[in-house]
Amino acid sequence: MKSTKRKKPDDIVRVSVSFKRPDYTELEAVAREKKVSIAWVVRDAVSAYLTARSPLFRASPNTETGA
């Protein structure tokens, strides 16, 4: 029987993060408003934070995906 698990690209790392309840509630609201997952909101926030921290050393998300 073949496994139904999809292989993750080598450049993807899975992490577990804990949030304070008020922060998680706000993340849920943002995700619902944008019609995306909480994971998407967190990835977007991390990307924005890292870009703001070192804007000259990070490629824009559109450049990385080819979009």
C-alpha positions in Angstrom: 0.0 0.0 0.0 1.4 3.4 -1.0 1.7 6.1 1.6 -0.6 9.1 1.0 1.8 11.5 2.8 3.1 14.2 0.5 6.8 14.9 0.6 7.8 18.3 1.9 10.4 20.3 0.0 13.8 20.3 1.7 13.5 24.0 2.3 10.4 23.7 4.4 10.7 23.3 8.2 7.7 22.4 10.5 7.6 24.1 13.9 5.3 24.1 16.9 4.5 27.5 18.5 2.5 28.4 21.6 0.6 31.6 21.8 -1.1 33.4 24.7 -4.9 33.0 24.3 -5.6 36.7 23.4 -2.9 36.6 20.7 -4.3 33.3 19.3 -7.9 34.8 19.3 -6.6 37.8 17.3 -4.8 35.5 14.9 -8.1 33.5 14.4 -9.9 36.8 13.7 -7.3 37.9 11.1 -7.3 34.5 9.4 -11.1 34.5 9.2 -11.1 38.1 7.9 -8.6 37.3 5.2 -10.1 33.8 4.5 -6.7 32.1 5.1 -5.3 29.7 7.6 -3.7 30.8 10.9 -0.4 29.3 9.6 -0.6 31.6 6.6 -1.1 34.6 8.9 1.9 33.6 11.0 4.1 32.9 7.9 3.1 36.3 6.5 3.9 38.1 9.8 7.3 36.4 10.2 8.2 37.3 6.6 7.2 40.9 7.2 9.1 41.0 10.4 12.3 39.6 8.8 12.0 41.9 5.8 11.6 44.9 8.0 14.6 43.8 10.2 17.0 43.3 7.2 15.3 44.7 4.1 18.5 44.7 2.0 19.3 41.0 2.6 15.9 39.4 1.9 14.4 38.6 -1.5 10.8 39.7 -1.9 8.3 36.9 -1.7 7.3 37.4 -5.3 10.9 36.9 -6.4 11.2 33.6 -4.5 8.0 32.1 -5.9 8.4 33.4 -9.4 4.9 35.1 -9.3 
